Amino acid sequence: ANNQRKLSEFGIRNGTRLQADDFLQDYTLLINVLHSEDLEKDVEFEVVGDTPEKVGPKPSEPTAKNITNGSDDGAQPSTSTGKIR
């Protein structure tokens, strides 16, 4: 029902910080919303990311432990930093 609504209708504006949690994977994503008029032609938005300082299991978890997303496919959190166009 919210697919056609704009972020501003939810009170999300330039400078807003959002936190998304995936409890099954013990993964948290912090999102900073920044408005820009300097995007390339026909590009509506851009996703830019910083590489985390450490990627991998927490020190208290065994290295061989698999973290899944509720299924048995072995999916892992994304570490992509590319642009979405």
FIMI-115096 format. One line per 5 residues: number of its first residue (from 1); for each residue y, x, z of N, C-alpha, C, CB. Coordinates in Angstrom, 3 decimals, padded with zeros to 6 digits. Glycine has a CB too. Layout:
REM FIMI-115096
NUM	Y:X:Z:Y:X:Z:Y:X:Z:Y:X:Z ~ ...
//
This chain:
REM FIMI-115096
1	-001.197:000.816:000.000:000.000:000.000:000.000:001.259:000.858:000.000:-000.001:-000.927:001.197 ~ 001.158:002.119:000.412:002.347:002.980:000.492:002.527:003.887:-000.719:002.275:003.826:001.730 ~ 001.648:003.805:-001.716:001.685:004.736:-002.846:003.003:004.738:-003.595:000.588:004.412:-003.797 ~ 003.685:003.611:-003.691:004.928:003.529:-004.463:006.171:003.787:-003.617:005.037:002.172:-005.113 ~ 005.992:003.974:-002.324:007.150:004.182:-001.440:007.620:005.631:-001.492:006.802:003.793:000.010
6	008.899:005.839:-001.286:009.491:007.179:-001.258:009.407:007.742:000.154:010.965:007.148:-001.745 ~ 009.398:009.068:000.254:009.330:009.711:001.567:010.493:009.283:002.459:009.325:011.233:001.411 ~ 011.673:009.076:001.863:012.846:008.687:002.652:012.640:007.336:003.344:014.087:008.629:001.757 ~ 011.789:006.483:002.787:011.513:005.191:003.409:010.725:005.346:004.714:010.745:004.297:002.438 ~ 010.129:006.499:004.923:009.410:006.794:006.161:010.259:007.663:007.093:008.075:007.494:005.851
11	011.517:007.913:006.726:012.388:008.752:007.539:012.181:010.239:007.289:012.168:008.453:008.993 ~ 011.473:010.590:006.209:011.223:011.993:005.881:012.292:012.442:004.899:009.786:012.199:005.287 ~ 013.072:013.455:005.299:014.183:013.940:004.495:014.175:015.466:004.467:015.525:013.414:005.044 ~ 015.153:016.039:003.780:015.298:017.487:003.718:015.308:018.072:005.131:016.589:017.874:002.958 ~ 014.465:019.053:005.368:014.392:019.705:006.668:013.351:019.122:007.605:015.712:019.642:007.320
16	012.708:018.024:007.219:011.682:017.413:008.056:010.458:018.318:008.121:011.297:016.018:007.519 ~ 009.847:018.403:009.297:008.602:019.154:009.475:007.494:018.169:009.790:008.733:020.226:010.606 ~ 006.386:018.279:009.061:005.231:017.411:009.258:004.043:018.254:009.692:004.901:016.618:007.966 ~ 003.180:017.673:010.495:001.952:018.355:010.904:000.780:017.469:010.534:001.952:018.677:012.437 ~ -000.163:018.014:009.780:-001.386:017.303:009.404:-002.563:017.993:010.071:-001.571:017.259:007.850
21	-003.391:017.218:010.752:-004.545:017.766:011.461:-005.833:017.265:010.833:-004.498:017.395:012.952 ~ -006.784:018.166:010.644:-008.140:017.810:010.246:-009.030:018.177:011.423:-008.588:018.546:008.909 ~ -009.349:017.189:012.238:-010.083:017.448:013.476:-011.516:017.905:013.220:-010.094:016.205:014.338 ~ -012.121:017.461:012.126:-013.491:017.866:011.837:-013.595:019.350:011.514:-014.041:017.054:010.689 ~ -012.544:019.906:010.899:-012.564:021.319:010.537:-011.739:022.176:011.502:-012.045:021.495:009.121
26	-011.166:021.542:012.534:-010.294:022.239:013.465:-009.232:023.015:012.682:-011.112:023.190:014.380 ~ -008.522:022.278:011.799:-007.567:022.878:010.875:-006.256:022.113:010.955:-008.118:022.882:009.424 ~ -005.143:022.818:011.097:-003.823:022.204:011.158:-002.948:022.779:010.054:-003.172:022.424:012.545 ~ -002.241:021.896:009.367:-001.354:022.286:008.285:000.062:021.869:008.654:-001.795:021.651:006.933 ~ 000.999:022.808:008.637:002.405:022.507:008.893:003.128:022.427:007.552:003.060:023.584:009.825
31	003.873:021.354:007.340:004.559:021.108:006.081:006.058:021.034:006.345:004.046:019.802:005.407 ~ 006.826:021.873:005.664:008.283:021.834:005.721:008.775:021.190:004.438:008.895:023.266:005.910 ~ 009.498:020.084:004.546:010.017:019.376:003.378:011.413:019.908:003.084:010.039:017.824:003.610 ~ 011.588:020.484:001.884:012.877:021.030:001.469:013.252:020.447:000.117:012.835:022.579:001.406 ~ 014.438:019.887:000.023:014.918:019.311:-001.230:015.484:020.416:-002.108:015.986:018.219:-000.968
36	015.194:020.350:-003.417:015.719:021.329:-004.357:016.027:020.650:-005.679:014.724:022.489:-004.561 ~ 017.161:021.001:-006.261:017.536:020.513:-007.593:017.180:021.550:-008.658:019.049:020.183:-007.650 ~ 016.633:022.710:-008.259:016.401:023.838:-009.162:014.958:023.944:-009.648:016.787:025.115:-008.478 ~ 014.264:022.825:-009.845:012.901:022.868:-010.349:012.912:022.913:-011.871:012.096:021.656:-009.848 ~ 011.824:023.431:-012.434:011.707:023.506:-013.892:011.671:022.109:-014.485:010.448:024.295:-014.302
41	011.939:022.016:-015.769:011.945:020.736:-016.459:010.593:020.034:-016.286:012.269:020.931:-017.956 ~ 010.627:018.746:-016.041:009.450:017.882:-015.872:008.618:018.215:-014.637:008.577:017.978:-017.090 ~ 009.129:019.017:-013.716:008.437:019.316:-012.458:009.103:018.479:-011.374:008.486:020.863:-012.107 ~ 008.317:017.590:-010.760:008.862:016.703:-009.737:008.849:017.319:-008.346:008.094:015.417:-009.719 ~ 007.850:018.153:-008.069:007.780:018.812:-006.770:006.987:020.098:-006.910:007.140:017.885:-005.705
46	007.089:020.939:-005.889:006.402:022.222:-005.891:005.812:022.432:-004.504:007.368:023.394:-006.287 ~ 004.587:022.914:-004.460:003.942:023.237:-003.188:003.916:024.751:-003.071:002.489:022.626:-003.093 ~ 004.544:025.268:-002.020:004.623:026.706:-001.803:004.045:026.982:-000.426:006.099:027.237:-001.928 ~ 003.219:028.011:-000.315:002.604:028.294:000.972:002.697:029.748:001.355:001.176:027.875:000.960 ~ 002.649:029.976:002.637:002.573:031.324:003.182:001.130:031.595:003.552:003.514:031.502:004.414
51	000.682:032.799:003.324:-000.665:033.187:003.702:-000.714:033.334:005.221:-001.092:034.508:002.991 ~ -001.688:032.686:005.859:-001.799:032.832:007.314:-002.094:034.285:007.685:-002.903:031.904:007.870 ~ -001.708:034.661:008.899:-001.958:036.030:009.350:-003.451:036.334:009.391:-001.340:036.256:010.730 ~ -004.243:035.368:009.845:-005.685:035.554:009.905:-006.344:034.356:009.256:-006.176:035.740:011.368 ~ -007.270:034.608:008.363:-008.053:033.547:007.760:-009.488:033.746:008.206:-007.928:033.544:006.198
56	-010.091:032.715:008.729:-011.473:032.817:009.178:-011.667:032.104:010.489:-011.888:034.265:009.312 ~ -012.848:032.229:011.050:-013.150:031.524:012.290:-012.353:032.083:013.460:-014.636:031.604:012.591 ~ -012.170:031.241:014.454:-011.505:031.687:015.673:-012.377:032.732:016.357:-011.220:030.491:016.628 ~ -011.790:033.669:017.100:-012.579:034.724:017.742:-013.694:034.200:018.636:-011.680:035.600:018.548 ~ -013.524:033.029:019.251:-014.551:032.517:020.153:-015.742:031.908:019.413:-013.949:031.486:021.074
61	-015.608:031.695:018.085:-016.701:031.109:017.305:-017.506:032.213:016.627:-016.154:030.114:016.252 ~ -018.815:032.028:016.520:-019.617:033.009:015.794:-019.210:033.045:014.312:-021.124:032.680:015.933 ~ -019.233:034.227:013.715:-018.825:034.394:012.330:-019.689:033.596:011.368:-018.864:035.845:011.957 ~ -020.959:033.425:011.666:-021.879:032.752:010.752:-021.814:031.231:010.847:-023.283:033.208:011.022 ~ -021.033:030.684:011.786:-020.985:029.237:011.958:-020.291:028.586:010.771:-020.267:028.871:013.266
66	-020.900:027.531:010.218:-020.304:026.787:009.115:-019.470:025.641:009.662:-021.389:026.257:008.156 ~ -018.262:025.481:009.141:-017.404:024.359:009.486:-017.436:023.424:008.296:-015.933:024.816:009.839 ~ -017.806:022.176:008.523:-017.887:021.236:007.407:-016.881:020.121:007.584:-019.300:020.658:007.282 ~ -016.678:019.373:006.527:-015.724:018.275:006.542:-016.401:016.937:006.799:-014.969:018.226:005.235 ~ -017.477:016.938:007.522:-018.188:015.711:007.820:-019.366:015.482:006.893:-017.253:014.549:007.742
71	-019.516:016.325:005.892:-020.661:016.233:005.004:-021.413:017.550:005.081:-020.228:015.909:003.539 ~ -022.492:017.667:004.356:-023.268:018.901:004.406:-023.011:019.795:003.202:-024.739:018.582:004.496 ~ -021.831:019.650:002.548:-021.539:020.458:001.361:-020.926:021.819:001.694:-020.607:019.701:000.449 ~ -020.651:022.089:002.959:-020.128:023.384:003.366:-018.681:023.621:002.954:-020.980:024.460:002.800 ~ -017.906:022.581:002.677:-016.522:022.731:002.240:-015.698:023.421:003.322:-015.910:021.361:001.892
76	-014.796:024.279:002.901:-013.936:025.024:003.800:-012.474:024.645:003.544:-014.150:026.547:003.625 ~ -011.576:024.887:004.496:-010.161:024.600:004.283:-009.614:025.421:003.116:-009.356:024.888:005.562 ~ -008.665:024.851:002.409:-008.050:025.530:001.268:-007.134:026.643:001.748:-007.267:024.533:000.397 ~ -007.126:027.746:001.027:-006.188:028.833:001.288:-005.322:029.070:000.069:-006.933:030.121:001.677 ~ -005.232:028.081:-000.814:-004.451:028.217:-002.044:-002.969:028.339:-001.744:-004.696:027.030:-002.968
81	-002.278:029.120:-002.577:-000.839:029.251:-002.448:-000.154:029.008:-003.787:-000.476:030.630:-001.907 ~ -000.852:028.458:-004.768:-000.302:028.242:-006.095:000.578:027.016:-006.171:-001.403:028.128:-007.089 ~ 001.236:026.861:-007.333:002.119:025.737:-007.574:001.330:024.582:-008.165:003.271:026.138:-008.502 ~ 001.714:023.377:-007.809:001.135:022.177:-008.394:002.145:021.653:-009.397:000.783:021.095:-007.301 ~ 001.679:021.413:-010.592:002.589:020.906:-011.633:002.042:019.659:-012.229:002.820:021.940:-012.726
//
